[in-house]
């Protein structure tokens, strides 16, 4: 059930959103801690995996 290429694409999109969020947070609050950055990357990996599973399940459902 793990599709490496799909996970890589989902992770790239999720990391793009994380970078945008961290940038906006830096603009609004004036600083970003290392804890924010590490936590965001870990969460991005989890969200990308969940998105990859969801897309894979939807593909199998329609087949």
N, C-alpha and C positions, 0 to 999 in steps of 0.2 A: 503494500500500500504506500510505500514511500517512493515518490518520483523526484529524483535529484534535480533534474532540470526545472521542473515546476516549482520546487522549493526554492531554488536559487532565484528565480524570477520573483516569487512572492517575497523573499527576503530582501531583494533589491528595492522593491516598491515600499516595503515596510521601513527599511532603513532610510529611504528618501523622506518618508513622513516623519521619522524620528529626527533627522537632521533639521527639517523644517521646524518641528516643534521645539527643539533645543535652541535654534536660532531665534525664534519668536520669544521664547522664555528669556533668552539673554537680552534681547531688546527691551522686554517689559520689566524684568527684575534687575537687570544690570550685571548678573553673574550666573554661572552654571557650575555646580560642583561636580567633582569626579563621581560621586555617588549617583547623581542624576544621569550622567553619561553611561556608566556601567549598567545601571538598572534599566535604562532605556534600551540598550543593546540586547540585554538578556530577554526583556519582554518582547522585543522585535523578533527574536528567534522563535519564541513560543507562538506569537501571533502568526508568523509566517508558516509555521508547521500546521497550525490549526486551519489556516486558509488553504494550504496545500491539501490537507485531508478533506476539507469541505468540497473543493473543486474535484478531487478524485472521486469522491462518493457521488457527486452529481453526474460526472461522466459515466460512471458505472450504472447509475440509475436509469439513464437515458439510453443505454445500449441494449 
